[in-house]
Amino acid sequence: MKKWLEQLKTEDWVVVAVSIPLLAMAVFIPGYLPSIPKHLTLLSDWQNALVLYAIVLVVLYLGWLMLGRPLKGVVVSLLAVFVVSLLAQLTAAIPQVAYYGFESVFFSVIFGLIIRNVFHIPAWMRPAIQSEFFIKIGVVCLGATILFSDVMKSGAIGLIQAVLVVTIVWFFAYYISRRLGVDRSSAMILSSGVSICGVSACITAARVAGGDDKKLSYIVSLVLIVVVPMIYLMPWLSHTLLPLLFDDPKVIQEVAGAWIGGTIDTTSGVAASSAIVSELSNQHAVIIKGAQNVLIGVVAFFIALYLSTRGEKNNTAPSLHIVWEKFPKFIIGFVAASLVFSLCQANDLFQLSPKGKWVEPGVAKMFSGLFFSLAFVCVGLETRLKEIISRENRHLMWGFLTAQTFNIIITFLIACLLFGVIKPLVG
């Protein structure tokens, strides 16, 4: 019993514990929770920011108390990290910036890097620089945004495409990255980001595979930078190539949506890019992306299963005990959150916003984005630029670009086959 209680004091279980109140608030009092302010021109914006800071502070305090870590200096240190994160959120919300698809985590890393490499980080700022802790909470909250109904909307054909694309692209990206000399953990992070859904998949895979946060920030930066030209490249390719293969405008739009949804690595980028083609393409692209997003947990589970049964220093035979001992427990929180929120949604326990979106998963998504932003400020604060431009990171760049090019080609072939040939025949 004592040994079991000791295991519950590990960071993974503590992360699950402190995430439960956040998700409970999302379910029971969503209307009373603030949103991340997009500007600070009104008193209500400042109030929202203050309440969010208080929530994060309580979560950090609870976590530190459970882990037995010192609390001295946490209030001021967290305030500094929170302010930088808020500036990143405000920057990403500027219309001219949002138009190009840059997300807040990108600016979180950039601002953190600037502070780390241009200015000296004082000792009082260090207590709240806890990227690992914040990222894991963001992953658990992310699980609540992955609803099974999103997979059902895409139907069997959409789910088949999601599984095929994720599987083929993941293994190709991993193979080519390893051939280029990329270490195993970074190759797994890169492969997950390219094949599934960019930033969220990278973060989840990094926590499972045990990757270096500095390399994680580099891969995330690659994802967010490459998304920008792809938002405009994919509609142009769709308009250029698809009319040469299909005559039916509806089929062309559906294939375009499936192609864009399977290749662009961020949900916001998918929505922006597919909207350029047509409303029908936009609907298909977002649904396909949602189906791929659901596979984050599946891929994370198999990565963890593979690593937990692989002896690093000896040939110890795999066993359930080894799997459980090495399995990242916060992934259980991710899966549980997805299951609970999916059941609530299936039983009509959630509210619909005026825009037709589920309110409670939206609040969970807000919490996930908030903690991811905090985490990447910390990643930037922990990273030296000279480490980012190392030779191995150049290998990461070529691995990512090669995998993304392959992703565009293979997803084009799969989308044409499933949505251009099979679906019309079945229909």
C-alpha positions, 0 to 999 in steps of 0.5 A: 500500500505504501509503495502504491501511494509513493507511485501516486506522488510522481509527476505524471500522476500529480499532473492527472490529479491537478488536471481533474479540477480544470476539466471539472470546471469546464464541465460544470461552470463553463459560463463562469470561466474567462477566455484568453484575452485577444487584447487588453483594451477593456477592463474585462480583458484585464480581469480575464487575464487575472483570473487565468493567472490565479487558476494557473497559480493554484494548479502550480501550488497544488502540484508542488505541494503534492510533489513536495517541492519548494514554493518559495518565489513561485508567485512572482516567477509565474507572473513573469512567465504568464506575462510573456505567455499573454504577450504571445497570445496577444501577438497571435491574435493580431489580425495581420498575424492571424491571417498568416496562420501563426499560433501563440506557441510559436511566439511563446518560443520566440519571446522565450528565446529572446529573453534567454539569449539577449537578456540575463534570466534572474534567479527569481524568475527560475522557480516557475520555468517548468516546461515539462509540468505545463506541457503534461497538463496541456496534453491531458486537457487536450484529450477533452477536445478529442471527441469520438463523434468527430470520427463518426462524422467523417464516416468509414472512408474518412476514418480509413484515410486518417488511419492510412495517412497517419500510418504510412506517413509516420513510418516514412518520416521515422525511417527517413529521419533516422537515415539522416542521423536524427536521434530516435526520440526526435524522429518520433516527435517529428513523425507524429507532427507530420503525420497527425496534427502538428503541434499537439502531436509533437508535444504529446509524442515528446512527453511519451518518447522523452525527447529533448525540449530544445529539439521539440521547440525546433520541430514545433517552429518548423511545423508552424513556419511550413504551415504558412506557405502550405495554406496557399500552396494546397488550394493552388495545387487543388485547383491546378491538378484535380480538374485534370482528373475529375469532372464532377465539381463536388468530387473535386471539392471533396477530394481537395478537402480530404487532401488539405485536411490530411496534409496541413499540420495545424487545425487552424491552417486546415480551416484557413486553407480549405476555406479558400477552395470552397465551403464543401472542401472546408467541411471535409477538411476539418472533419478529416483533420478531426479524425486524424487528431483522434489518433494522437492518443493511439500513436502515443500509446503505441510509442509508449508500448514500444519504448516500455518493452524495449530494453535500453541497456539489457535484454530484459524480456517484455512484461506487463509490469515493465510496460506499466512501470515505464508507461507515461501515466499522464497519457491515461489522463489524456485518454480518460478525458477524451472518453468522459467528454465523448460520453457527455457529448453523446448523452447531450450533456454539453451546450452549443455556442451560438457558433454551433460548437460545443462549449465545454470542450472549447473551455478544455481547449482554452486550458490546453492552449494556455498551458502549452503557451506557458510551457513553450515560454519555458522551453524558450527560456531554457534554450540557447540559440547556438543549440538550435542551429546545430548540425543535428537540427539541420538534419531535423529540418531536412527530415521534416521537409522530406516527410512533408513532401511525401505526405503531400504526395501520398495523401493526394493519392489516397484522397483521390482513390477514396473520395474520387473513386471509391466514395462515388461508386459506393454512393 
